[in-house]
Amino acid sequence: MMQLNQLAYVLAVAEEQSFTRAAARLHLAQPSLSRQVRLIERELGVQLFNRGPGQVQVTLTADGEALLPFIQRVMSDVEATGAEARALTGMARGRLSVGATPSLITQVLAPALVEFHQSHPGIALGVVEAGSHQLVPRLASGEVDLALVVQPVNDPLVATTALFDDPLVLAVAPQHPLASRIHVRVADLEGVSLVMFREGYDLRSVTLAACRDAGVEPDLVSQGGEMDGVLAFVRAGLGAAVVPAIALPSDRSLITIPFTHPGLSRTVALAHRNDRPLPRPARALARQLATFHGASTADWMDQTEEPHHTLADEPTMRSRV
């Protein structure tokens, strides 16, 4: 079977017009080079070179002239493949698809991606904004490389690493009857008008489960909202909402009331497929997020890949075309 190194040998002889000079350039013994060229001639069924006395000076045959452009093209593609592999390994180019829940997009993912892009401008970033229940299947299918989700995650193909605990608070407008409270209990939500998130939001299920456990039936005055819409409704005085502390605006347009012990919180985690190596850009972003939030880096974040061994790295496979 024809091998790439044999094509490189043919190309070197054609360029040098000499087996002696080509052998020196390739750091091969001349008999070995001559044997390899004859092997490829035998496999192709054509003679590529007219050999003079002692094979000091050689020229391409008509068949060799016809095949030379194809050989040059193959070797050029090999070098381009090697260059692209090295670029991907060094993250000079590549793609990264990352997902996050809406409340984590603004406060956690956005600043992290700004820093990541400054360090790796050649990586094309794709962002998927969805609830954890929608992101986990996308991780399992390979559509998303890495995601910020809320634990627990129940999918055998998806692994998680906890980043931080995110306390949940009650957000109300300044004129709300509870606005003067220092703390609230979940039991205090009995009869309170709540603005509720849409189906699929972790915050919806966490809030309703906490109310059930406390024997509370809140008055859901609005349902189906996204984070921005829910906060706008609360600001307008439509009702209160249980939201992550990190999602609240810094302009103090809303009053934040913590829940008393044991309080309400959620665990934010990094999620990824557990049955395949994570792309290098995804690992770099994961390490960045873990370091920023003071979380221990997991083994999969600290993995390093062996340098890619490409055909273009071999000295006998380089061409000067």
HELIX and SHEET records of a PDB file:
HELIX    1   1 LEU A    4  GLU A   16  1                                  13    
HELIX    2   2 PHE A   19  LEU A   26  1                                   8    
HELIX    3   3 GLN A   30  LEU A   44  1                                  15    
HELIX    4   4 PRO A   53  GLN A   55  5                                   3    
HELIX    5   5 ALA A   62  THR A   89  1                                  28    
HELIX    6   6 PRO A  102  LEU A  104  1                                   3    
HELIX    7   7 ILE A  105  LEU A  109  3                                   5    
HELIX    8   8 ALA A  110  SER A  119  1                                  10    
HELIX    9   9 SER A  132  SER A  141  1                                  10    
HELIX   10  10 VAL A  186  LEU A  189  5                                   4    
HELIX   11  11 ASP A  202  ASP A  213  1                                  12    
HELIX   12  12 MET A  227  ALA A  236  1                                  10    
HELIX   13  13 ALA A  245  ALA A  247  5                                   3    
HELIX   14  14 ARG A  280  PHE A  292  1                                  13    
HELIX   15  15 ASP A  299  MET A  301  5                                   3    
HELIX   16  16 LEU A  311  ASP A  313  5                                   3    
HELIX   17  17 PRO A  315  MET A  317  5                                   3    
SHEET    1   A 2 PHE A  49  ARG A  51  0                                        
SHEET    2   A 2 VAL A  58  LEU A  60 -1                                        
SHEET    1   B 6 ILE A 123  GLU A 129  0                                        
SHEET    2   B 6 GLY A  94  ALA A 100  1                                        
SHEET    3   B 6 LEU A 146  VAL A 150  1                                        
SHEET    4   B 6 LEU A 264  ARG A 273 -1                                        
SHEET    5   B 6 VAL A 158  VAL A 172 -1                                        
SHEET    6   B 6 ALA A 241  PRO A 244 -1                                        
SHEET    1   C 6 ILE A 123  GLU A 129  0                                        
SHEET    2   C 6 GLY A  94  ALA A 100  1                                        
SHEET    3   C 6 LEU A 146  VAL A 150  1                                        
SHEET    4   C 6 LEU A 264  ARG A 273 -1                                        
SHEET    5   C 6 VAL A 158  VAL A 172 -1                                        
SHEET    6   C 6 ILE A 255  PRO A 258 -1                                        
SHEET    1   D 2 SER A 193  PHE A 197  0                                        
SHEET    2   D 2 ASP A 219  GLY A 225  1                                        
END                                                                             
